Amino acid sequence: MYRWTCTLLLAFGLVAFAAEKHPVPGDTDSDAVRTCIRTLFKVEYAKTSPTAILALVEKLTTAAAEEKANPAARYVMLTEAVTLAMRGGDVDRSRLRGDAAG
């Protein structure tokens, strides 16, 4: 059930992202950006409380909204935000963050 929910939520957000006509970044690009983001937000990623996780979701979503020059970075930040929102126990927020991709 969890995997189905995750897949469905990601699909909704990624469809909106694809509507902007940006290609989905390749694994190499995504991995490099993900490593950079996790390094940049290392302290926040180390926190495990649901409140701290949801605070990181807000930071990633804000950073993604401000990112105009690098679609791969925006994509990775939003997918990270969706995943973290679900981990933080806020499925509604994860859906909204997925919608922000568009």
The 8 nearest C-alpha neighbors of each residue, nearest first, counted from 0:
[[1, 3, 2, 4, 5, 6, 7, 8],
 [2, 0, 4, 3, 5, 6, 85, 7],
 [3, 1, 5, 4, 0, 6, 7, 8],
 [2, 4, 6, 0, 1, 5, 7, 8],
 [3, 5, 7, 1, 2, 6, 8, 0],
 [6, 4, 2, 8, 7, 3, 9, 1],
 [5, 7, 3, 9, 4, 8, 10, 2],
 [6, 8, 10, 4, 5, 9, 3, 11],
 [9, 7, 5, 11, 10, 6, 94, 4],
 [10, 8, 6, 12, 11, 7, 13, 5],
 [9, 11, 13, 7, 8, 12, 14, 6],
 [12, 10, 8, 14, 9, 13, 97, 7],
 [97, 13, 11, 98, 9, 15, 10, 14],
 [12, 14, 16, 10, 15, 11, 9, 17],
 [15, 13, 17, 16, 11, 12, 10, 18],
 [14, 16, 101, 18, 13, 12, 17, 100],
 [17, 15, 101, 100, 13, 14, 18, 19],
 [16, 18, 14, 19, 20, 15, 21, 13],
 [19, 17, 15, 20, 16, 14, 101, 21],
 [18, 20, 17, 21, 16, 101, 15, 22],
 [21, 19, 18, 17, 22, 16, 23, 15],
 [22, 20, 19, 17, 23, 70, 16, 18],
 [23, 21, 24, 20, 17, 70, 25, 71],
 [22, 24, 21, 25, 17, 71, 74, 16],
 [25, 23, 71, 28, 29, 22, 26, 74],
 [24, 26, 28, 27, 29, 23, 30, 22],
 [25, 27, 29, 28, 30, 24, 31, 23],
 [26, 28, 30, 25, 29, 31, 24, 32],
 [29, 27, 31, 25, 26, 30, 24, 32],
 [30, 28, 26, 32, 31, 27, 33, 24],
 [29, 31, 33, 27, 32, 28, 26, 34],
 [30, 32, 34, 28, 29, 33, 27, 35],
 [31, 33, 35, 29, 34, 30, 72, 36],
 [34, 32, 30, 36, 35, 31, 29, 37],
 [35, 33, 37, 31, 32, 36, 30, 38],
 [34, 36, 32, 38, 33, 37, 39, 31],
 [37, 35, 39, 33, 38, 34, 40, 32],
 [36, 38, 40, 34, 41, 39, 35, 33],
 [39, 37, 41, 35, 36, 40, 34, 33],
 [38, 40, 36, 37, 41, 35, 42, 34],
 [39, 41, 37, 43, 38, 42, 36, 44],
 [42, 40, 38, 44, 37, 43, 39, 45],
 [43, 41, 45, 44, 40, 46, 39, 38],
 [42, 44, 40, 45, 41, 46, 55, 51],
 [43, 45, 41, 46, 42, 40, 37, 52],
 [46, 44, 42, 43, 41, 47, 40, 52],
 [47, 45, 44, 43, 51, 48, 52, 42],
 [46, 48, 45, 49, 52, 51, 44, 50],
 [47, 49, 51, 50, 46, 52, 87, 53],
 [48, 50, 87, 52, 51, 53, 47, 88],
 [51, 49, 53, 48, 52, 54, 87, 47],
 [52, 50, 54, 48, 53, 49, 46, 55],
 [53, 51, 49, 55, 54, 50, 87, 48],
 [52, 54, 56, 50, 55, 51, 87, 84],
 [55, 53, 51, 57, 56, 52, 50, 58],
 [54, 56, 58, 52, 53, 57, 59, 43],
 [57, 55, 80, 53, 59, 54, 58, 60],
 [56, 58, 60, 54, 55, 59, 61, 53],
 [59, 57, 55, 61, 56, 60, 62, 54],
 [60, 58, 62, 56, 61, 57, 76, 63],
 [59, 61, 63, 57, 62, 58, 56, 64],
 [60, 62, 64, 58, 63, 59, 57, 65],
 [61, 63, 59, 65, 60, 64, 58, 66],
 [64, 62, 73, 66, 60, 65, 61, 76],
 [65, 63, 61, 62, 66, 60, 73, 67],
 [64, 66, 62, 63, 67, 61, 73, 60],
 [67, 65, 63, 64, 68, 73, 62, 69],
 [66, 68, 69, 65, 70, 64, 73, 63],
 [69, 67, 66, 70, 72, 73, 71, 65],
 [68, 70, 72, 71, 67, 66, 73, 74],
 [69, 71, 73, 72, 74, 68, 21, 67],
 [72, 70, 74, 73, 69, 24, 75, 29],
 [73, 71, 75, 69, 74, 70, 32, 76],
 [72, 74, 63, 70, 76, 71, 75, 66],
 [75, 73, 71, 77, 72, 76, 70, 78],
 [74, 76, 78, 72, 77, 73, 79, 71],
 [77, 75, 79, 73, 74, 59, 78, 63],
 [76, 78, 80, 74, 79, 75, 60, 81],
 [77, 79, 81, 75, 80, 76, 74, 82],
 [78, 80, 76, 82, 77, 81, 75, 83],
 [79, 81, 56, 77, 83, 78, 82, 84],
 [82, 80, 93, 78, 84, 79, 83, 96],
 [83, 81, 79, 85, 80, 84, 78, 86],
 [82, 84, 86, 80, 85, 81, 87, 79],
 [85, 83, 93, 87, 81, 86, 89, 82],
 [84, 86, 88, 90, 87, 83, 82, 89],
 [87, 85, 83, 88, 84, 82, 89, 49],
 [88, 86, 49, 84, 85, 52, 89, 53],
 [89, 87, 85, 86, 90, 84, 49, 83],
 [90, 88, 92, 84, 85, 91, 87, 93],
 [89, 91, 93, 85, 92, 88, 94, 84],
 [92, 90, 94, 93, 89, 95, 84, 85],
 [91, 93, 95, 94, 89, 90, 96, 84],
 [92, 94, 81, 84, 90, 96, 91, 95],
 [95, 93, 97, 91, 92, 96, 8, 98],
 [94, 96, 98, 92, 97, 93, 99, 91],
 [97, 95, 99, 93, 98, 94, 81, 92],
 [12, 96, 98, 94, 95, 99, 100, 81],
 [97, 99, 12, 95, 96, 100, 101, 94],
 [100, 98, 96, 101, 97, 95, 12, 77],
 [101, 99, 16, 98, 12, 97, 15, 77],
 [100, 15, 16, 99, 98, 18, 19, 12]]
